[in-house]
């Protein structure tokens, strides 16, 4: 991210697992999160959240993704869900964002809803596939940063190729094995 034009050496801060509260509602603690350095105080919600779970927990991870996207007042804009299978080793990754529904907003129908926009399955050998047809994991610039430099060229997305995803998974499997 430091190579993205208009940003310094440390353009985002890592929260690790931090607790976030909704006044009068449920609080939530994510597994890992990132926010732009420009956010302070009440604005300090993460822009990207990572939630990790184990077999049988995908339903709960998806509820977590919806919680972050719906309760952060558009501060959290990208959620990465990672489900780890142990025998045999495998990873399932889903990327969630708010997506336009194409319908006009009314009191009962929102015009944006939380949706899975990318998914990846990585087997024990490191082979990566995607049911959504994604060829790489892409995090849009505007999902990470709040402000864009109007003078610079259009911002790049942060992307991870299948080879990078495979390498990450294989190293994880080796560490766990």
PyMOL commands that place a pseudoatom at each C-alpha (Angstrom):
pseudoatom trace, name=CA, resn=UNK, resi=1, chain=A, elem=C, hetatm=0, pos=[0.000, 0.000, 0.000]
pseudoatom trace, name=CA, resn=UNK, resi=2, chain=A, elem=C, hetatm=0, pos=[2.957, 2.285, 0.558]
pseudoatom trace, name=CA, resn=UNK, resi=3, chain=A, elem=C, hetatm=0, pos=[3.595, 2.247, -3.205]
pseudoatom trace, name=CA, resn=UNK, resi=4, chain=A, elem=C, hetatm=0, pos=[0.188, 3.773, -3.991]
pseudoatom trace, name=CA, resn=UNK, resi=5, chain=A, elem=C, hetatm=0, pos=[0.782, 7.368, -5.202]
pseudoatom trace, name=CA, resn=UNK, resi=6, chain=A, elem=C, hetatm=0, pos=[-0.046, 10.087, -2.691]
pseudoatom trace, name=CA, resn=UNK, resi=7, chain=A, elem=C, hetatm=0, pos=[0.621, 7.988, 0.411]
pseudoatom trace, name=CA, resn=UNK, resi=8, chain=A, elem=C, hetatm=0, pos=[3.576, 7.750, 2.738]
pseudoatom trace, name=CA, resn=UNK, resi=9, chain=A, elem=C, hetatm=0, pos=[5.394, 4.771, 4.119]
pseudoatom trace, name=CA, resn=UNK, resi=10, chain=A, elem=C, hetatm=0, pos=[2.602, 3.757, 6.527]
pseudoatom trace, name=CA, resn=UNK, resi=11, chain=A, elem=C, hetatm=0, pos=[-0.693, 4.840, 4.934]
pseudoatom trace, name=CA, resn=UNK, resi=12, chain=A, elem=C, hetatm=0, pos=[-2.835, 2.475, 7.020]
pseudoatom trace, name=CA, resn=UNK, resi=13, chain=A, elem=C, hetatm=0, pos=[-2.846, 1.410, 10.642]
pseudoatom trace, name=CA, resn=UNK, resi=14, chain=A, elem=C, hetatm=0, pos=[-3.510, -2.135, 11.846]
pseudoatom trace, name=CA, resn=UNK, resi=15, chain=A, elem=C, hetatm=0, pos=[-5.944, -2.546, 14.722]
pseudoatom trace, name=CA, resn=UNK, resi=16, chain=A, elem=C, hetatm=0, pos=[-5.469, -6.237, 15.376]
pseudoatom trace, name=CA, resn=UNK, resi=17, chain=A, elem=C, hetatm=0, pos=[-8.544, -7.332, 17.276]
pseudoatom trace, name=CA, resn=UNK, resi=18, chain=A, elem=C, hetatm=0, pos=[-10.337, -4.271, 18.618]
pseudoatom trace, name=CA, resn=UNK, resi=19, chain=A, elem=C, hetatm=0, pos=[-13.814, -3.966, 20.083]
pseudoatom trace, name=CA, resn=UNK, resi=20, chain=A, elem=C, hetatm=0, pos=[-16.297, -1.642, 18.364]
pseudoatom trace, name=CA, resn=UNK, resi=21, chain=A, elem=C, hetatm=0, pos=[-19.577, -0.625, 19.971]
pseudoatom trace, name=CA, resn=UNK, resi=22, chain=A, elem=C, hetatm=0, pos=[-22.887, 0.520, 18.558]
pseudoatom trace, name=CA, resn=UNK, resi=23, chain=A, elem=C, hetatm=0, pos=[-24.746, 2.789, 21.022]
pseudoatom trace, name=CA, resn=UNK, resi=24, chain=A, elem=C, hetatm=0, pos=[-27.733, 0.826, 22.309]
pseudoatom trace, name=CA, resn=UNK, resi=25, chain=A, elem=C, hetatm=0, pos=[-26.720, -2.195, 20.218]
pseudoatom trace, name=CA, resn=UNK, resi=26, chain=A, elem=C, hetatm=0, pos=[-24.372, -5.103, 20.004]
pseudoatom trace, name=CA, resn=UNK, resi=27, chain=A, elem=C, hetatm=0, pos=[-20.594, -4.681, 20.048]
pseudoatom trace, name=CA, resn=UNK, resi=28, chain=A, elem=C, hetatm=0, pos=[-18.247, -6.594, 17.759]
pseudoatom trace, name=CA, resn=UNK, resi=29, chain=A, elem=C, hetatm=0, pos=[-14.589, -7.536, 17.863]
pseudoatom trace, name=CA, resn=UNK, resi=30, chain=A, elem=C, hetatm=0, pos=[-12.923, -8.477, 14.596]
pseudoatom trace, name=CA, resn=UNK, resi=31, chain=A, elem=C, hetatm=0, pos=[-9.827, -10.608, 14.123]
pseudoatom trace, name=CA, resn=UNK, resi=32, chain=A, elem=C, hetatm=0, pos=[-7.745, -8.086, 12.143]
pseudoatom trace, name=CA, resn=UNK, resi=33, chain=A, elem=C, hetatm=0, pos=[-8.522, -4.675, 10.732]
pseudoatom trace, name=CA, resn=UNK, resi=34, chain=A, elem=C, hetatm=0, pos=[-7.007, -1.732, 8.908]
pseudoatom trace, name=CA, resn=UNK, resi=35, chain=A, elem=C, hetatm=0, pos=[-7.896, 1.931, 8.671]
pseudoatom trace, name=CA, resn=UNK, resi=36, chain=A, elem=C, hetatm=0, pos=[-6.403, 4.946, 6.952]
pseudoatom trace, name=CA, resn=UNK, resi=37, chain=A, elem=C, hetatm=0, pos=[-4.110, 7.069, 9.132]
pseudoatom trace, name=CA, resn=UNK, resi=38, chain=A, elem=C, hetatm=0, pos=[-6.418, 10.033, 8.506]
pseudoatom trace, name=CA, resn=UNK, resi=39, chain=A, elem=C, hetatm=0, pos=[-9.189, 8.632, 10.757]
pseudoatom trace, name=CA, resn=UNK, resi=40, chain=A, elem=C, hetatm=0, pos=[-9.330, 9.855, 14.345]
pseudoatom trace, name=CA, resn=UNK, resi=41, chain=A, elem=C, hetatm=0, pos=[-11.701, 9.454, 17.305]
pseudoatom trace, name=CA, resn=UNK, resi=42, chain=A, elem=C, hetatm=0, pos=[-15.239, 8.489, 16.329]
pseudoatom trace, name=CA, resn=UNK, resi=43, chain=A, elem=C, hetatm=0, pos=[-14.108, 8.191, 12.717]
pseudoatom trace, name=CA, resn=UNK, resi=44, chain=A, elem=C, hetatm=0, pos=[-11.579, 5.496, 13.655]
pseudoatom trace, name=CA, resn=UNK, resi=45, chain=A, elem=C, hetatm=0, pos=[-13.628, 2.527, 12.471]
pseudoatom trace, name=CA, resn=UNK, resi=46, chain=A, elem=C, hetatm=0, pos=[-11.670, 0.142, 10.256]
pseudoatom trace, name=CA, resn=UNK, resi=47, chain=A, elem=C, hetatm=0, pos=[-12.093, 0.470, 6.505]
pseudoatom trace, name=CA, resn=UNK, resi=48, chain=A, elem=C, hetatm=0, pos=[-11.087, -3.169, 5.932]
pseudoatom trace, name=CA, resn=UNK, resi=49, chain=A, elem=C, hetatm=0, pos=[-12.020, -5.939, 8.370]
pseudoatom trace, name=CA, resn=UNK, resi=50, chain=A, elem=C, hetatm=0, pos=[-10.774, -9.542, 8.410]
pseudoatom trace, name=CA, resn=UNK, resi=51, chain=A, elem=C, hetatm=0, pos=[-12.772, -12.261, 10.171]
pseudoatom trace, name=CA, resn=UNK, resi=52, chain=A, elem=C, hetatm=0, pos=[-11.424, -15.817, 10.552]
pseudoatom trace, name=CA, resn=UNK, resi=53, chain=A, elem=C, hetatm=0, pos=[-13.392, -18.961, 11.370]
pseudoatom trace, name=CA, resn=UNK, resi=54, chain=A, elem=C, hetatm=0, pos=[-13.306, -22.730, 11.322]
pseudoatom trace, name=CA, resn=UNK, resi=55, chain=A, elem=C, hetatm=0, pos=[-15.474, -25.439, 9.722]
pseudoatom trace, name=CA, resn=UNK, resi=56, chain=A, elem=C, hetatm=0, pos=[-19.166, -24.931, 10.309]
pseudoatom trace, name=CA, resn=UNK, resi=57, chain=A, elem=C, hetatm=0, pos=[-18.684, -21.234, 11.021]
pseudoatom trace, name=CA, resn=UNK, resi=58, chain=A, elem=C, hetatm=0, pos=[-19.254, -19.749, 7.560]
pseudoatom trace, name=CA, resn=UNK, resi=59, chain=A, elem=C, hetatm=0, pos=[-22.841, -18.780, 8.378]
pseudoatom trace, name=CA, resn=UNK, resi=60, chain=A, elem=C, hetatm=0, pos=[-21.602, -16.802, 11.400]
pseudoatom trace, name=CA, resn=UNK, resi=61, chain=A, elem=C, hetatm=0, pos=[-18.752, -15.220, 9.436]
pseudoatom trace, name=CA, resn=UNK, resi=62, chain=A, elem=C, hetatm=0, pos=[-21.274, -13.986, 6.842]
pseudoatom trace, name=CA, resn=UNK, resi=63, chain=A, elem=C, hetatm=0, pos=[-23.391, -12.473, 9.624]
pseudoatom trace, name=CA, resn=UNK, resi=64, chain=A, elem=C, hetatm=0, pos=[-20.241, -10.750, 10.893]
pseudoatom trace, name=CA, resn=UNK, resi=65, chain=A, elem=C, hetatm=0, pos=[-19.563, -9.305, 7.419]
pseudoatom trace, name=CA, resn=UNK, resi=66, chain=A, elem=C, hetatm=0, pos=[-23.099, -7.943, 7.289]
pseudoatom trace, name=CA, resn=UNK, resi=67, chain=A, elem=C, hetatm=0, pos=[-22.729, -6.467, 10.791]
pseudoatom trace, name=CA, resn=UNK, resi=68, chain=A, elem=C, hetatm=0, pos=[-19.558, -4.537, 9.875]
pseudoatom trace, name=CA, resn=UNK, resi=69, chain=A, elem=C, hetatm=0, pos=[-20.975, -3.236, 6.600]
pseudoatom trace, name=CA, resn=UNK, resi=70, chain=A, elem=C, hetatm=0, pos=[-24.380, -2.262, 8.007]
pseudoatom trace, name=CA, resn=UNK, resi=71, chain=A, elem=C, hetatm=0, pos=[-23.351, -0.834, 11.411]
pseudoatom trace, name=CA, resn=UNK, resi=72, chain=A, elem=C, hetatm=0, pos=[-20.229, 1.175, 10.635]
pseudoatom trace, name=CA, resn=UNK, resi=73, chain=A, elem=C, hetatm=0, pos=[-22.040, 4.015, 8.833]
pseudoatom trace, name=CA, resn=UNK, resi=74, chain=A, elem=C, hetatm=0, pos=[-20.048, 3.296, 5.633]
pseudoatom trace, name=CA, resn=UNK, resi=75, chain=A, elem=C, hetatm=0, pos=[-16.724, 3.400, 7.510]
pseudoatom trace, name=CA, resn=UNK, resi=76, chain=A, elem=C, hetatm=0, pos=[-16.053, -0.337, 7.030]
pseudoatom trace, name=CA, resn=UNK, resi=77, chain=A, elem=C, hetatm=0, pos=[-16.238, -0.861, 3.286]
pseudoatom trace, name=CA, resn=UNK, resi=78, chain=A, elem=C, hetatm=0, pos=[-14.530, -4.205, 2.694]
pseudoatom trace, name=CA, resn=UNK, resi=79, chain=A, elem=C, hetatm=0, pos=[-14.712, -7.392, 4.757]
pseudoatom trace, name=CA, resn=UNK, resi=80, chain=A, elem=C, hetatm=0, pos=[-12.551, -10.453, 4.133]
pseudoatom trace, name=CA, resn=UNK, resi=81, chain=A, elem=C, hetatm=0, pos=[-13.838, -13.733, 5.557]
pseudoatom trace, name=CA, resn=UNK, resi=82, chain=A, elem=C, hetatm=0, pos=[-11.404, -16.633, 5.887]
pseudoatom trace, name=CA, resn=UNK, resi=83, chain=A, elem=C, hetatm=0, pos=[-12.552, -20.140, 6.811]
pseudoatom trace, name=CA, resn=UNK, resi=84, chain=A, elem=C, hetatm=0, pos=[-9.821, -22.671, 7.633]
pseudoatom trace, name=CA, resn=UNK, resi=85, chain=A, elem=C, hetatm=0, pos=[-10.323, -26.410, 7.152]
pseudoatom trace, name=CA, resn=UNK, resi=86, chain=A, elem=C, hetatm=0, pos=[-7.831, -28.621, 8.992]
pseudoatom trace, name=CA, resn=UNK, resi=87, chain=A, elem=C, hetatm=0, pos=[-8.191, -32.154, 7.519]
pseudoatom trace, name=CA, resn=UNK, resi=88, chain=A, elem=C, hetatm=0, pos=[-7.329, -31.879, 4.741]
pseudoatom trace, name=CA, resn=UNK, resi=89, chain=A, elem=C, hetatm=0, pos=[-6.004, -28.330, 4.861]
pseudoatom trace, name=CA, resn=UNK, resi=90, chain=A, elem=C, hetatm=0, pos=[-8.041, -25.847, 2.808]
pseudoatom trace, name=CA, resn=UNK, resi=91, chain=A, elem=C, hetatm=0, pos=[-9.004, -22.175, 2.885]
pseudoatom trace, name=CA, resn=UNK, resi=92, chain=A, elem=C, hetatm=0, pos=[-12.219, -20.567, 1.744]
pseudoatom trace, name=CA, resn=UNK, resi=93, chain=A, elem=C, hetatm=0, pos=[-12.032, -16.772, 1.340]
pseudoatom trace, name=CA, resn=UNK, resi=94, chain=A, elem=C, hetatm=0, pos=[-14.945, -14.420, 0.681]
pseudoatom trace, name=CA, resn=UNK, resi=95, chain=A, elem=C, hetatm=0, pos=[-14.757, -10.656, 0.108]
pseudoatom trace, name=CA, resn=UNK, resi=96, chain=A, elem=C, hetatm=0, pos=[-17.831, -8.611, 1.009]
pseudoatom trace, name=CA, resn=UNK, resi=97, chain=A, elem=C, hetatm=0, pos=[-18.884, -5.049, 0.136]
pseudoatom trace, name=CA, resn=UNK, resi=98, chain=A, elem=C, hetatm=0, pos=[-22.049, -3.006, -0.059]
pseudoatom trace, name=CA, resn=UNK, resi=99, chain=A, elem=C, hetatm=0, pos=[-23.516, -3.492, -3.548]
pseudoatom trace, name=CA, resn=UNK, resi=100, chain=A, elem=C, hetatm=0, pos=[-26.107, -1.425, -5.401]
pseudoatom trace, name=CA, resn=UNK, resi=101, chain=A, elem=C, hetatm=0, pos=[-29.416, -3.282, -5.771]
pseudoatom trace, name=CA, resn=UNK, resi=102, chain=A, elem=C, hetatm=0, pos=[-30.580, -1.306, -8.799]
pseudoatom trace, name=CA, resn=UNK, resi=103, chain=A, elem=C, hetatm=0, pos=[-33.788, -0.425, -6.960]
pseudoatom trace, name=CA, resn=UNK, resi=104, chain=A, elem=C, hetatm=0, pos=[-34.846, 2.972, -5.747]
pseudoatom trace, name=CA, resn=UNK, resi=105, chain=A, elem=C, hetatm=0, pos=[-34.443, 3.337, -2.001]
pseudoatom trace, name=CA, resn=UNK, resi=106, chain=A, elem=C, hetatm=0, pos=[-37.632, 3.393, 0.033]
pseudoatom trace, name=CA, resn=UNK, resi=107, chain=A, elem=C, hetatm=0, pos=[-38.288, 3.150, 3.731]
pseudoatom trace, name=CA, resn=UNK, resi=108, chain=A, elem=C, hetatm=0, pos=[-38.419, -0.671, 3.463]
pseudoatom trace, name=CA, resn=UNK, resi=109, chain=A, elem=C, hetatm=0, pos=[-36.010, -1.415, 0.601]
pseudoatom trace, name=CA, resn=UNK, resi=110, chain=A, elem=C, hetatm=0, pos=[-32.398, -0.278, 0.709]
pseudoatom trace, name=CA, resn=UNK, resi=111, chain=A, elem=C, hetatm=0, pos=[-30.582, 0.576, -2.509]
pseudoatom trace, name=CA, resn=UNK, resi=112, chain=A, elem=C, hetatm=0, pos=[-27.375, -1.083, -1.240]
pseudoatom trace, name=CA, resn=UNK, resi=113, chain=A, elem=C, hetatm=0, pos=[-26.957, -4.431, 0.497]
pseudoatom trace, name=CA, resn=UNK, resi=114, chain=A, elem=C, hetatm=0, pos=[-23.992, -6.428, 1.858]
pseudoatom trace, name=CA, resn=UNK, resi=115, chain=A, elem=C, hetatm=0, pos=[-22.894, -9.004, -0.735]
pseudoatom trace, name=CA, resn=UNK, resi=116, chain=A, elem=C, hetatm=0, pos=[-20.080, -11.413, -1.448]
pseudoatom trace, name=CA, resn=UNK, resi=117, chain=A, elem=C, hetatm=0, pos=[-18.239, -9.947, -4.461]
pseudoatom trace, name=CA, resn=UNK, resi=118, chain=A, elem=C, hetatm=0, pos=[-15.274, -12.342, -4.645]
pseudoatom trace, name=CA, resn=UNK, resi=119, chain=A, elem=C, hetatm=0, pos=[-14.573, -15.839, -3.361]
pseudoatom trace, name=CA, resn=UNK, resi=120, chain=A, elem=C, hetatm=0, pos=[-11.636, -18.213, -3.446]
pseudoatom trace, name=CA, resn=UNK, resi=121, chain=A, elem=C, hetatm=0, pos=[-11.037, -21.822, -2.503]
pseudoatom trace, name=CA, resn=UNK, resi=122, chain=A, elem=C, hetatm=0, pos=[-7.467, -22.969, -1.899]
pseudoatom trace, name=CA, resn=UNK, resi=123, chain=A, elem=C, hetatm=0, pos=[-6.774, -26.677, -1.433]
pseudoatom trace, name=CA, resn=UNK, resi=124, chain=A, elem=C, hetatm=0, pos=[-3.921, -28.355, 0.461]
pseudoatom trace, name=CA, resn=UNK, resi=125, chain=A, elem=C, hetatm=0, pos=[-1.728, -28.307, -2.669]
pseudoatom trace, name=CA, resn=UNK, resi=126, chain=A, elem=C, hetatm=0, pos=[-2.224, -24.544, -3.037]
pseudoatom trace, name=CA, resn=UNK, resi=127, chain=A, elem=C, hetatm=0, pos=[-4.522, -24.715, -6.081]
pseudoatom trace, name=CA, resn=UNK, resi=128, chain=A, elem=C, hetatm=0, pos=[-6.791, -21.637, -6.155]
pseudoatom trace, name=CA, resn=UNK, resi=129, chain=A, elem=C, hetatm=0, pos=[-10.265, -21.553, -7.736]
pseudoatom trace, name=CA, resn=UNK, resi=130, chain=A, elem=C, hetatm=0, pos=[-13.059, -18.977, -7.714]
pseudoatom trace, name=CA, resn=UNK, resi=131, chain=A, elem=C, hetatm=0, pos=[-16.798, -19.560, -8.166]
pseudoatom trace, name=CA, resn=UNK, resi=132, chain=A, elem=C, hetatm=0, pos=[-17.320, -15.837, -8.797]
pseudoatom trace, name=CA, resn=UNK, resi=133, chain=A, elem=C, hetatm=0, pos=[-14.832, -15.892, -11.687]
pseudoatom trace, name=CA, resn=UNK, resi=134, chain=A, elem=C, hetatm=0, pos=[-12.344, -13.661, -9.881]
pseudoatom trace, name=CA, resn=UNK, resi=135, chain=A, elem=C, hetatm=0, pos=[-8.788, -13.935, -11.179]
pseudoatom trace, name=CA, resn=UNK, resi=136, chain=A, elem=C, hetatm=0, pos=[-7.232, -12.162, -8.185]
pseudoatom trace, name=CA, resn=UNK, resi=137, chain=A, elem=C, hetatm=0, pos=[-8.312, -10.820, -4.815]
pseudoatom trace, name=CA, resn=UNK, resi=138, chain=A, elem=C, hetatm=0, pos=[-8.827, -7.087, -5.329]
pseudoatom trace, name=CA, resn=UNK, resi=139, chain=A, elem=C, hetatm=0, pos=[-9.421, -4.461, -2.658]
pseudoatom trace, name=CA, resn=UNK, resi=140, chain=A, elem=C, hetatm=0, pos=[-10.573, -1.206, -4.267]
pseudoatom trace, name=CA, resn=UNK, resi=141, chain=A, elem=C, hetatm=0, pos=[-8.634, 1.919, -3.339]
pseudoatom trace, name=CA, resn=UNK, resi=142, chain=A, elem=C, hetatm=0, pos=[-11.817, 3.649, -2.160]
pseudoatom trace, name=CA, resn=UNK, resi=143, chain=A, elem=C, hetatm=0, pos=[-12.558, 0.738, 0.174]
pseudoatom trace, name=CA, resn=UNK, resi=144, chain=A, elem=C, hetatm=0, pos=[-9.305, 1.423, 2.038]
pseudoatom trace, name=CA, resn=UNK, resi=145, chain=A, elem=C, hetatm=0, pos=[-8.767, 5.186, 1.869]
pseudoatom trace, name=CA, resn=UNK, resi=146, chain=A, elem=C, hetatm=0, pos=[-11.191, 8.045, 2.541]
pseudoatom trace, name=CA, resn=UNK, resi=147, chain=A, elem=C, hetatm=0, pos=[-9.516, 10.743, 0.461]
pseudoatom trace, name=CA, resn=UNK, resi=148, chain=A, elem=C, hetatm=0, pos=[-8.190, 10.629, -3.056]
pseudoatom trace, name=CA, resn=UNK, resi=149, chain=A, elem=C, hetatm=0, pos=[-5.437, 12.899, -4.400]
pseudoatom trace, name=CA, resn=UNK, resi=150, chain=A, elem=C, hetatm=0, pos=[-7.201, 14.759, -7.249]
pseudoatom trace, name=CA, resn=UNK, resi=151, chain=A, elem=C, hetatm=0, pos=[-3.890, 15.524, -9.011]
pseudoatom trace, name=CA, resn=UNK, resi=152, chain=A, elem=C, hetatm=0, pos=[-2.584, 11.934, -9.130]
pseudoatom trace, name=CA, resn=UNK, resi=153, chain=A, elem=C, hetatm=0, pos=[-3.639, 9.359, -11.719]
pseudoatom trace, name=CA, resn=UNK, resi=154, chain=A, elem=C, hetatm=0, pos=[-6.661, 7.193, -10.851]
pseudoatom trace, name=CA, resn=UNK, resi=155, chain=A, elem=C, hetatm=0, pos=[-5.846, 5.114, -7.774]
pseudoatom trace, name=CA, resn=UNK, resi=156, chain=A, elem=C, hetatm=0, pos=[-4.875, 1.493, -8.078]
pseudoatom trace, name=CA, resn=UNK, resi=157, chain=A, elem=C, hetatm=0, pos=[-6.617, -1.418, -6.438]
pseudoatom trace, name=CA, resn=UNK, resi=158, chain=A, elem=C, hetatm=0, pos=[-4.611, -3.511, -4.010]
pseudoatom trace, name=CA, resn=UNK, resi=159, chain=A, elem=C, hetatm=0, pos=[-4.520, -6.984, -5.526]
pseudoatom trace, name=CA, resn=UNK, resi=160, chain=A, elem=C, hetatm=0, pos=[-3.266, -10.442, -4.675]
pseudoatom trace, name=CA, resn=UNK, resi=161, chain=A, elem=C, hetatm=0, pos=[-2.732, -12.885, -7.539]
pseudoatom trace, name=CA, resn=UNK, resi=162, chain=A, elem=C, hetatm=0, pos=[-3.628, -16.574, -7.386]
pseudoatom trace, name=CA, resn=UNK, resi=163, chain=A, elem=C, hetatm=0, pos=[0.114, -17.265, -6.952]
pseudoatom trace, name=CA, resn=UNK, resi=164, chain=A, elem=C, hetatm=0, pos=[0.268, -14.918, -3.943]
pseudoatom trace, name=CA, resn=UNK, resi=165, chain=A, elem=C, hetatm=0, pos=[-2.891, -16.430, -2.409]
pseudoatom trace, name=CA, resn=UNK, resi=166, chain=A, elem=C, hetatm=0, pos=[-1.488, -19.920, -2.999]
pseudoatom trace, name=CA, resn=UNK, resi=167, chain=A, elem=C, hetatm=0, pos=[1.848, -19.024, -1.404]
pseudoatom trace, name=CA, resn=UNK, resi=168, chain=A, elem=C, hetatm=0, pos=[0.095, -17.544, 1.630]
pseudoatom trace, name=CA, resn=UNK, resi=169, chain=A, elem=C, hetatm=0, pos=[-2.061, -20.678, 2.042]
pseudoatom trace, name=CA, resn=UNK, resi=170, chain=A, elem=C, hetatm=0, pos=[0.781, -23.165, 1.583]
pseudoatom trace, name=CA, resn=UNK, resi=171, chain=A, elem=C, hetatm=0, pos=[2.945, -21.323, 4.160]
pseudoatom trace, name=CA, resn=UNK, resi=172, chain=A, elem=C, hetatm=0, pos=[0.009, -21.333, 6.590]
pseudoatom trace, name=CA, resn=UNK, resi=173, chain=A, elem=C, hetatm=0, pos=[-0.596, -25.053, 6.026]
pseudoatom trace, name=CA, resn=UNK, resi=174, chain=A, elem=C, hetatm=0, pos=[3.119, -25.792, 6.585]
pseudoatom trace, name=CA, resn=UNK, resi=175, chain=A, elem=C, hetatm=0, pos=[3.109, -23.785, 9.831]
pseudoatom trace, name=CA, resn=UNK, resi=176, chain=A, elem=C, hetatm=0, pos=[-0.001, -25.614, 11.046]
pseudoatom trace, name=CA, resn=UNK, resi=177, chain=A, elem=C, hetatm=0, pos=[1.172, -29.067, 9.890]
for i in range(1, 177): cmd.bond("trace and resi %d" % i, "trace and resi %d" % (i + 1))
show_as sticks, trace
zoom trace
